[in-house]
Amino acid sequence: MKTYEQSRLLKNLPEQFFASLVTKVNRYIEKGYDVINLGQGNPDQPTPSNIIQSLQVAAEQPKNHKYSPFRGYPHLKEAISQFYKREYKVDLDPETEVAILFGGKAGLVEIPLCLLNPGETVMVPDPGYPDYLSGIALAQAETVMMPLREENSFLPNYNDIEETDLERAKLMFLNYPNNPTGAIATREFFAETVSLSKQHDICVVHDFAYGAIGFDGKKPISFLQVEGAKDIGVEIYTLSKTFNMAGWRVAFAVGNSSVISAINLYQDHLYVSLFGAIQEAAYTALTEAQESVKRMNELYEKRRNVLIKGLNEIGWEVNAPDGSFFAWLKVPDGFTSQEFSDYLLETVHIAMAPGSGFGKFGEGYVRVGLLTEEERLQEAVERLSTLPIFK
């Protein structure tokens, strides 16, 4: 069979970090090892039953067997506006300031293609979600990395960025609560970001994937809650984490109307429409009682406490995350991130994501997902306690 060469565009894509991590873990599982996989970000809880039932009812309705409107049902966009008003006191025009997305990742990858020309510059957090780089590569754009350092609470220090880089930048990605560090942004930081954006004409894209997950009584704030934010940027919110709907592939972008218009235009050409029954389920998730969200948040906080307490007790000094369902742990002396991750997988069959996979400034850390039962997290601590480095 003839083999056709891939385009230069595909060849320039970064390696899919999570795919390679899954492959490595699966090799150990296939050998019969009981692997405690803390390396991925796949929610382990079921979707709430009222959302599932909404899908079931909607799937039987003939109107949902046809193409739905290209840009989504108006009542879903209205529900998104009401959700933001209720949760964050942010006013949105459902027609011009809301775009339905085919998953949060799709939106994050699409935006550089919507707003940038080849050679233009994007500011990207380091460490950060690896797939930001995918959209930038497809747009043939360039990057300026913004270091997220522990001494600055894993917020970028704009004073450290070269003035020439700020002048070149057209787009900036931010993400709080943060993947991978678990940090939460302050209102003051977001206000500083708005000021910087206005000064240098930079469009801000805030990835709010973990917006529902904050610990110790701290509710994460929306970027759009800060005065002027809607003028200069958008926020991407996914139902994957808030409602355990990762496999459903439904999200939305909200904010600046010109960016929303660009996203809608791009998606008009790329997709037809999101399955109507999924839209009805999303409507149910956003408009009905939010008790399941509260219970989910409490579950992750309990898991966080079990893990962090246990690790500190065995001598691994680590800090607790403020939000997201990840913990960001310093690697013990004598290891790189990759070496330590490989060591754990090989010796005690625990998978953690090496921080170096999230960027240069992720070196020296591993990311751990709080996405398994407390008993398995306790077992992971027990396995780790047998290692000579913790004795």
Secondary structure as GFF3:
##gff-version 3
##sequence-region A 1 391
A	DSSP	alpha_helix	8	11	.	.	.	ID=ss1
A	DSSP	alpha_helix	17	30	.	.	.	ID=ss2
A	DSSP	beta_strand	36	37	.	.	.	ID=ss3
A	DSSP	alpha_helix	49	59	.	.	.	ID=ss4
A	DSSP	three_ten_helix	62	65	.	.	.	ID=ss5
A	DSSP	alpha_helix	74	88	.	.	.	ID=ss6
A	DSSP	beta_strand	98	101	.	.	.	ID=ss7
A	DSSP	alpha_helix	104	115	.	.	.	ID=ss8
A	DSSP	beta_strand	121	126	.	.	.	ID=ss9
A	DSSP	alpha_helix	132	138	.	.	.	ID=ss10
A	DSSP	beta_strand	142	147	.	.	.	ID=ss11
A	DSSP	three_ten_helix	150	152	.	.	.	ID=ss12
A	DSSP	three_ten_helix	158	160	.	.	.	ID=ss13
A	DSSP	alpha_helix	163	168	.	.	.	ID=ss14
A	DSSP	beta_strand	169	175	.	.	.	ID=ss15
A	DSSP	alpha_helix	187	200	.	.	.	ID=ss16
A	DSSP	beta_strand	203	207	.	.	.	ID=ss17
A	DSSP	three_ten_helix	223	225	.	.	.	ID=ss18
A	DSSP	alpha_helix	229	232	.	.	.	ID=ss19
A	DSSP	beta_strand	233	238	.	.	.	ID=ss20
A	DSSP	alpha_helix	239	242	.	.	.	ID=ss21
A	DSSP	three_ten_helix	246	248	.	.	.	ID=ss22
A	DSSP	beta_strand	251	255	.	.	.	ID=ss23
A	DSSP	alpha_helix	257	270	.	.	.	ID=ss24
A	DSSP	alpha_helix	276	287	.	.	.	ID=ss25
A	DSSP	alpha_helix	291	313	.	.	.	ID=ss26
A	DSSP	beta_strand	326	330	.	.	.	ID=ss27
A	DSSP	alpha_helix	337	347	.	.	.	ID=ss28
A	DSSP	beta_strand	350	351	.	.	.	ID=ss29
A	DSSP	beta_strand	353	354	.	.	.	ID=ss30
A	DSSP	three_ten_helix	355	358	.	.	.	ID=ss31
A	DSSP	three_ten_helix	360	362	.	.	.	ID=ss32
A	DSSP	beta_strand	365	369	.	.	.	ID=ss33
A	DSSP	alpha_helix	374	385	.	.	.	ID=ss34
A	DSSP	three_ten_helix	388	390	.	.	.	ID=ss35
###
